[in-house]
């Protein structure tokens, strides 16, 4: 499946992976709906597209779950349909369990899990009527195995895998595909925006994140997986090996993660 002329709705499109994916999909002739909380930055992305007239901006806060049904109606109306929803928006975390307020865990689950589920569920009837559609969900390798300082983030990402695996099973009969994209370290602002124990932003970059994959390179690999309608794809550097170690050598992975300095 090529994305040319497909309508792709990307959340978290104002920076990082979402921005890189939008620019690449635009080059390939897709029609785009760009969502995020920062309207000014969304407009900057739109202006950078090769065909800005083939895109629309839809400001949206994934945490405002009560507004998502209306957002879906607006998105469908832009191009009279949607072919692919890329659930990319989310927030990370950098704090130890003992130092983390419960309000931080609630926010991580509310945005990363419940917001993503609510948006996808609101769009689901449209895909069923069309007898086709594609949910793309940016989770994380942390949705496959854990790492210190990221307990709430890991929990929310693990939850996404459980939900969307079931959605894929229940709606394969409706021609609906689900692709789970699991990034390793990607050089974006995700660490700077990560929540600390009291809910404030970390504001500084992690070494591991700074050394991560370039987001444009990541977007090329991600788009290839979308076009091939893969069920799941792990994209990153040597950290991808953790997925296989978790399954076959969990004790070894435990030791290696504890020895690593990823914060």
DRENPA-586645 format. One record per residue (C-alpha): residue number from 0; residue in three letters; x, y, z. Coordinates in pm, 1 decimal. Example, Ala and Ser with C-alpha at 12.3 -4.5 7.8 and 13.67 -1.06 7.14 Angstrom:
2
+-----+------+----------+----------+----------+
:  nr : rest :        X :        Y :        Z :
+-----+------+----------+----------+----------+
:   0 :  ala :   1230.0 :   -450.0 :    780.0 :
:   1 :  ser :   1367.0 :   -106.0 :    714.0 :
+-----+------+----------+----------+----------+
//
This chain:
263
+-----+------+----------+----------+----------+
:  nr : rest :        X :        Y :        Z :
+-----+------+----------+----------+----------+
:   0 :  unk :      0.0 :      0.0 :      0.0 :
:   1 :  unk :    136.6 :    340.0 :    -96.9 :
:   2 :  unk :     41.6 :    651.7 :     96.8 :
:   3 :  unk :     -4.6 :    868.7 :   -212.4 :
:   4 :  unk :   -349.1 :   1034.5 :   -196.0 :
:   5 :  unk :   -423.2 :    863.8 :    136.4 :
:   6 :  unk :   -559.5 :   1080.5 :    416.6 :
:   7 :  unk :   -326.5 :   1046.6 :    714.2 :
:   8 :  unk :   -407.4 :   1200.9 :   1051.9 :
:   9 :  unk :    -95.8 :   1242.2 :   1268.1 :
:  10 :  unk :   -113.1 :   1336.3 :   1636.4 :
:  11 :  unk :    190.5 :   1493.2 :   1796.8 :
:  12 :  unk :    278.0 :   1635.5 :   1454.4 :
:  13 :  unk :    444.6 :   1956.2 :   1571.0 :
:  14 :  unk :    787.9 :   1806.6 :   1641.9 :
:  15 :  unk :   1002.4 :   1494.9 :   1659.1 :
:  16 :  unk :    877.1 :   1174.9 :   1501.2 :
:  17 :  unk :    539.4 :   1325.3 :   1408.9 :
:  18 :  unk :    693.5 :   1617.9 :   1224.7 :
:  19 :  unk :    941.9 :   1399.9 :   1035.5 :
:  20 :  unk :    668.5 :   1156.1 :    937.4 :
:  21 :  unk :    442.4 :   1438.4 :    818.2 :
:  22 :  unk :    713.7 :   1588.0 :    597.6 :
:  23 :  unk :    800.1 :   1248.9 :    449.2 :
:  24 :  unk :    437.6 :   1147.4 :    387.3 :
:  25 :  unk :    377.0 :   1487.8 :    230.4 :
:  26 :  unk :    666.7 :   1429.1 :     -9.2 :
:  27 :  unk :    502.4 :   1101.6 :   -106.4 :
:  28 :  unk :    174.8 :   1270.6 :   -193.0 :
:  29 :  unk :    -35.9 :   1198.7 :    113.3 :
:  30 :  unk :   -305.9 :   1435.5 :    232.1 :
:  31 :  unk :   -238.6 :   1524.5 :    593.2 :
:  32 :  unk :   -420.2 :   1627.8 :    908.2 :
:  33 :  unk :   -175.4 :   1764.6 :   1163.0 :
:  34 :  unk :   -272.3 :   1761.5 :   1529.8 :
:  35 :  unk :   -103.3 :   1874.9 :   1847.9 :
:  36 :  unk :   -138.7 :   2134.0 :   2122.2 :
:  37 :  unk :     93.5 :   2397.9 :   1974.3 :
:  38 :  unk :    -86.6 :   2560.2 :   1681.3 :
:  39 :  unk :    205.8 :   2784.7 :   1587.6 :
:  40 :  unk :    442.6 :   2490.7 :   1552.9 :
:  41 :  unk :    182.7 :   2295.2 :   1355.8 :
:  42 :  unk :    162.2 :   2586.6 :   1112.0 :
:  43 :  unk :    540.7 :   2578.3 :   1076.0 :
:  44 :  unk :    524.1 :   2210.5 :    983.6 :
:  45 :  unk :    241.0 :   2278.0 :    738.7 :
:  46 :  unk :    440.3 :   2556.6 :    571.1 :
:  47 :  unk :    737.3 :   2320.9 :    528.6 :
:  48 :  unk :    527.4 :   2062.7 :    343.2 :
:  49 :  unk :    577.5 :   2035.7 :    -35.4 :
:  50 :  unk :    200.9 :   2081.5 :    -82.0 :
:  51 :  unk :     62.0 :   2273.9 :    216.7 :
:  52 :  unk :   -274.4 :   2304.3 :     42.9 :
:  53 :  unk :   -315.6 :   1926.8 :     79.3 :
:  54 :  unk :   -303.8 :   1949.1 :    457.8 :
:  55 :  unk :   -518.9 :   2072.3 :    743.4 :
:  56 :  unk :   -438.5 :   2170.7 :   1100.6 :
:  57 :  unk :   -652.0 :   2040.0 :   1386.2 :
:  58 :  unk :   -532.7 :   2161.1 :   1729.3 :
:  59 :  unk :   -604.8 :   1895.6 :   1988.8 :
:  60 :  unk :   -518.8 :   1801.1 :   2346.4 :
:  61 :  unk :   -515.7 :   1423.1 :   2380.3 :
:  62 :  unk :   -573.9 :   1461.8 :   2752.1 :
:  63 :  unk :   -907.9 :   1638.4 :   2691.6 :
:  64 :  unk :  -1088.2 :   1312.7 :   2626.8 :
:  65 :  unk :  -1434.2 :   1471.3 :   2626.4 :
:  66 :  unk :  -1347.5 :   1675.8 :   2315.7 :
:  67 :  unk :  -1213.4 :   1389.8 :   2101.9 :
:  68 :  unk :  -1543.4 :   1285.6 :   1942.1 :
:  69 :  unk :  -1581.8 :   1637.7 :   1805.5 :
:  70 :  unk :  -1219.4 :   1632.3 :   1682.9 :
:  71 :  unk :  -1289.8 :   1310.6 :   1491.5 :
:  72 :  unk :  -1594.3 :   1465.1 :   1323.4 :
:  73 :  unk :  -1386.4 :   1766.1 :   1217.9 :
:  74 :  unk :  -1103.0 :   1546.4 :   1090.1 :
:  75 :  unk :  -1334.8 :   1330.8 :    879.8 :
:  76 :  unk :  -1491.7 :   1644.8 :    732.8 :
:  77 :  unk :  -1164.3 :   1789.9 :    604.6 :
:  78 :  unk :  -1120.8 :   1536.4 :    322.1 :
:  79 :  unk :  -1447.4 :   1341.6 :    353.4 :
:  80 :  unk :  -1272.1 :   1049.2 :    520.7 :
:  81 :  unk :   -958.2 :    922.9 :    689.4 :
:  82 :  unk :   -745.0 :    629.0 :    580.4 :
:  83 :  unk :   -475.1 :    617.2 :    848.4 :
:  84 :  unk :   -461.6 :    745.5 :   1206.3 :
:  85 :  unk :   -109.3 :    773.8 :   1347.4 :
:  86 :  unk :   -135.4 :    780.0 :   1726.3 :
:  87 :  unk :    197.1 :    947.2 :   1796.6 :
:  88 :  unk :    125.8 :   1203.8 :   2070.3 :
:  89 :  unk :    233.5 :   1130.4 :   2424.9 :
:  90 :  unk :    458.9 :   1221.1 :   2717.3 :
:  91 :  unk :    743.4 :   1039.2 :   2887.8 :
:  92 :  unk :    866.8 :   1019.5 :   3247.1 :
:  93 :  unk :   1194.6 :   1036.7 :   3437.6 :
:  94 :  unk :   1149.5 :    963.3 :   3808.4 :
:  95 :  unk :   1190.8 :    679.9 :   4056.4 :
:  96 :  unk :    877.8 :    503.6 :   4178.1 :
:  97 :  unk :    934.9 :    609.3 :   4539.6 :
:  98 :  unk :    959.8 :    974.5 :   4433.9 :
:  99 :  unk :    663.6 :    985.8 :   4193.8 :
: 100 :  unk :    328.4 :   1139.7 :   4286.1 :
: 101 :  unk :     21.0 :    936.2 :   4195.0 :
: 102 :  unk :   -100.0 :   1235.2 :   3994.2 :
: 103 :  unk :    192.5 :   1180.4 :   3757.2 :
: 104 :  unk :     92.5 :    817.7 :   3699.7 :
: 105 :  unk :   -265.7 :    926.5 :   3640.9 :
: 106 :  unk :   -156.6 :   1183.6 :   3381.0 :
: 107 :  unk :     67.2 :    934.0 :   3200.7 :
: 108 :  unk :   -216.8 :    682.4 :   3174.9 :
: 109 :  unk :   -473.6 :    950.5 :   3091.2 :
: 110 :  unk :   -276.0 :   1090.5 :   2798.2 :
: 111 :  unk :    -63.8 :    802.1 :   2667.8 :
: 112 :  unk :   -319.8 :    524.7 :   2709.3 :
: 113 :  unk :   -675.0 :    648.9 :   2765.4 :
: 114 :  unk :   -643.6 :    945.2 :   2527.4 :
: 115 :  unk :   -507.2 :    723.2 :   2250.9 :
: 116 :  unk :   -777.1 :    462.9 :   2312.6 :
: 117 :  unk :  -1052.8 :    725.5 :   2320.4 :
: 118 :  unk :   -941.8 :    886.7 :   1993.4 :
: 119 :  unk :   -910.2 :    551.3 :   1817.8 :
: 120 :  unk :  -1244.5 :    429.9 :   1951.3 :
: 121 :  unk :  -1412.4 :    750.1 :   1830.1 :
: 122 :  unk :  -1272.3 :    693.3 :   1480.0 :
: 123 :  unk :  -1346.4 :    320.2 :   1475.4 :
: 124 :  unk :  -1710.5 :    346.6 :   1349.7 :
: 125 :  unk :  -1585.5 :    543.4 :   1046.0 :
: 126 :  unk :  -1336.2 :    267.9 :    962.8 :
: 127 :  unk :  -1605.2 :      1.9 :   1008.6 :
: 128 :  unk :  -1843.2 :    182.7 :    772.7 :
: 129 :  unk :  -1563.6 :    219.8 :    517.9 :
: 130 :  unk :  -1469.0 :   -147.7 :    564.1 :
: 131 :  unk :  -1107.3 :    -38.6 :    586.0 :
: 132 :  unk :   -867.9 :    176.6 :    782.5 :
: 133 :  unk :   -532.4 :    164.5 :    953.0 :
: 134 :  unk :   -443.6 :    244.6 :   1313.2 :
: 135 :  unk :    -73.3 :    316.1 :   1361.0 :
: 136 :  unk :     30.7 :    336.2 :   1725.7 :
: 137 :  unk :    367.7 :    469.0 :   1835.2 :
: 138 :  unk :    438.3 :    278.3 :   2154.7 :
: 139 :  unk :    798.0 :    215.1 :   2263.3 :
: 140 :  unk :   1045.7 :    -60.7 :   2328.9 :
: 141 :  unk :    948.1 :     28.3 :   2686.7 :
: 142 :  unk :    615.0 :   -129.8 :   2599.8 :
: 143 :  unk :    802.9 :   -459.8 :   2564.1 :
: 144 :  unk :   1044.1 :   -441.6 :   2858.4 :
: 145 :  unk :   1101.6 :   -201.9 :   3145.8 :
: 146 :  unk :   1374.0 :     38.8 :   3252.5 :
: 147 :  unk :   1431.4 :    237.0 :   3575.3 :
: 148 :  unk :   1299.4 :    593.7 :   3595.1 :
: 149 :  unk :   1021.2 :    515.0 :   3345.8 :
: 150 :  unk :    772.0 :    305.2 :   3545.4 :
: 151 :  unk :    456.0 :    496.9 :   3452.8 :
: 152 :  unk :    563.1 :    542.5 :   3092.8 :
: 153 :  unk :    637.1 :    169.9 :   3063.2 :
: 154 :  unk :    300.7 :     83.4 :   3217.2 :
: 155 :  unk :    107.6 :    301.6 :   2972.5 :
: 156 :  unk :    297.7 :    167.5 :   2672.0 :
: 157 :  unk :    247.6 :   -195.1 :   2781.9 :
: 158 :  unk :   -125.6 :   -119.1 :   2805.2 :
: 159 :  unk :   -135.1 :      8.9 :   2447.0 :
: 160 :  unk :     -0.5 :   -324.0 :   2321.1 :
: 161 :  unk :   -273.7 :   -514.9 :   2501.5 :
: 162 :  unk :   -556.4 :   -295.7 :   2372.8 :
: 163 :  unk :   -449.8 :   -267.7 :   2009.7 :
: 164 :  unk :   -361.2 :   -634.7 :   1974.7 :
: 165 :  unk :   -724.0 :   -706.5 :   2064.1 :
: 166 :  unk :   -858.1 :   -432.7 :   1835.5 :
: 167 :  unk :   -667.6 :   -592.2 :   1547.4 :
: 168 :  unk :   -821.4 :   -932.1 :   1624.1 :
: 169 :  unk :  -1176.2 :   -803.4 :   1660.5 :
: 170 :  unk :  -1176.2 :   -589.5 :   1346.1 :
: 171 :  unk :   -966.9 :   -780.3 :   1095.2 :
: 172 :  unk :  -1303.6 :   -884.5 :    950.3 :
: 173 :  unk :  -1372.4 :   -516.1 :    879.8 :
: 174 :  unk :  -1053.2 :   -469.0 :    681.0 :
: 175 :  unk :   -892.8 :   -268.1 :    962.5 :
: 176 :  unk :   -516.7 :   -297.4 :   1017.2 :
: 177 :  unk :   -311.7 :   -213.1 :   1325.9 :
: 178 :  unk :     60.7 :   -139.5 :   1319.9 :
: 179 :  unk :    241.0 :   -106.0 :   1652.1 :
: 180 :  unk :    560.8 :     97.2 :   1609.6 :
: 181 :  unk :    810.9 :     50.1 :   1892.3 :
: 182 :  unk :   1089.0 :    312.4 :   1892.5 :
: 183 :  unk :   1412.2 :    279.2 :   2080.3 :
: 184 :  unk :   1612.1 :    595.5 :   2141.1 :
: 185 :  unk :   1524.3 :    872.7 :   1893.2 :
: 186 :  unk :   1683.2 :   1217.3 :   1910.6 :
: 187 :  unk :   1374.4 :   1425.1 :   1989.5 :
: 188 :  unk :   1259.1 :   1646.6 :   2277.4 :
: 189 :  unk :   1078.1 :   1360.8 :   2451.8 :
: 190 :  unk :   1328.3 :   1357.7 :   2740.4 :
: 191 :  unk :   1315.8 :   1736.3 :   2786.7 :
: 192 :  unk :    936.6 :   1720.8 :   2810.4 :
: 193 :  unk :    932.5 :   1411.2 :   3033.5 :
: 194 :  unk :    750.3 :   1438.2 :   3366.3 :
: 195 :  unk :    950.1 :   1420.3 :   3687.2 :
: 196 :  unk :    817.8 :   1295.9 :   4020.9 :
: 197 :  unk :    622.6 :   1612.0 :   4100.5 :
: 198 :  unk :    480.3 :   1649.2 :   3749.9 :
: 199 :  unk :    717.9 :   1920.1 :   3627.3 :
: 200 :  unk :    911.9 :   1879.4 :   3303.3 :
: 201 :  unk :   1266.0 :   1745.3 :   3319.2 :
: 202 :  unk :   1377.4 :   2022.1 :   3072.6 :
: 203 :  unk :   1714.0 :   1859.3 :   2996.4 :
: 204 :  unk :   1814.6 :   1608.3 :   2731.8 :
: 205 :  unk :   1917.8 :   1251.0 :   2816.7 :
: 206 :  unk :   2252.0 :   1126.3 :   2686.0 :
: 207 :  unk :   2090.1 :    813.2 :   2545.9 :
: 208 :  unk :   1818.2 :   1015.4 :   2371.4 :
: 209 :  unk :   2069.8 :   1263.1 :   2229.9 :
: 210 :  unk :   2263.7 :    971.6 :   2080.7 :
: 211 :  unk :   1947.7 :    815.0 :   1943.0 :
: 212 :  unk :   1836.3 :    770.4 :   1585.0 :
: 213 :  unk :   1775.7 :   1078.7 :   1374.4 :
: 214 :  unk :   1395.9 :   1132.4 :   1353.1 :
: 215 :  unk :   1403.9 :   1163.4 :    972.8 :
: 216 :  unk :   1574.0 :    824.2 :    944.7 :
: 217 :  unk :   1323.6 :    682.7 :   1191.8 :
: 218 :  unk :   1034.5 :    821.9 :    986.3 :
: 219 :  unk :   1159.9 :    647.9 :    671.8 :
: 220 :  unk :   1165.7 :    312.2 :    850.1 :
: 221 :  unk :    829.0 :    379.7 :   1009.7 :
: 222 :  unk :    660.8 :    475.7 :    683.4 :
: 223 :  unk :    792.7 :    161.1 :    518.4 :
: 224 :  unk :    631.3 :    -45.2 :    796.7 :
: 225 :  unk :    303.6 :    144.6 :    750.6 :
: 226 :  unk :    301.4 :     87.2 :    375.4 :
: 227 :  unk :    366.0 :   -283.7 :    432.2 :
: 228 :  unk :     87.8 :   -288.2 :    695.6 :
: 229 :  unk :    316.2 :   -467.3 :    939.7 :
: 230 :  unk :    157.6 :   -582.2 :   1263.7 :
: 231 :  unk :    451.2 :   -464.0 :   1473.8 :
: 232 :  unk :    795.9 :   -318.4 :   1415.5 :
: 233 :  unk :   1089.1 :   -240.3 :   1647.2 :
: 234 :  unk :   1303.6 :     52.1 :   1530.1 :
: 235 :  unk :   1621.9 :    159.6 :   1702.1 :
: 236 :  unk :   1984.1 :     68.4 :   1766.5 :
: 237 :  unk :   2129.1 :   -202.9 :   1984.8 :
: 238 :  unk :   1850.6 :   -145.2 :   2239.3 :
: 239 :  unk :   1616.7 :   -342.3 :   2008.7 :
: 240 :  unk :   1794.6 :   -659.2 :   2121.4 :
: 241 :  unk :   1626.2 :   -610.4 :   2459.6 :
: 242 :  unk :   1297.6 :   -734.6 :   2310.4 :
: 243 :  unk :   1449.3 :  -1073.7 :   2233.2 :
: 244 :  unk :   1650.0 :  -1089.0 :   2554.1 :
: 245 :  unk :   1332.7 :  -1026.0 :   2754.5 :
: 246 :  unk :   1179.7 :  -1336.8 :   2599.0 :
: 247 :  unk :   1475.0 :  -1573.6 :   2602.4 :
: 248 :  unk :   1720.1 :  -1435.1 :   2861.5 :
: 249 :  unk :   1517.1 :  -1221.8 :   3104.8 :
: 250 :  unk :   1767.3 :  -1248.9 :   3391.2 :
: 251 :  unk :   2051.1 :  -1133.0 :   3166.4 :
: 252 :  unk :   1843.0 :   -838.9 :   3042.9 :
: 253 :  unk :   1766.9 :   -744.6 :   3402.3 :
: 254 :  unk :   2138.2 :   -729.9 :   3482.9 :
: 255 :  unk :   2229.9 :   -537.2 :   3168.4 :
: 256 :  unk :   1960.6 :   -273.6 :   3218.6 :
: 257 :  unk :   2069.6 :   -218.1 :   3577.8 :
: 258 :  unk :   2429.7 :   -171.4 :   3462.6 :
: 259 :  unk :   2339.5 :     69.2 :   3184.1 :
: 260 :  unk :   2319.7 :    444.0 :   3232.1 :
: 261 :  unk :   2022.3 :    550.0 :   3022.3 :
: 262 :  unk :   1916.6 :    854.2 :   3228.0 :
+-----+------+----------+----------+----------+
//
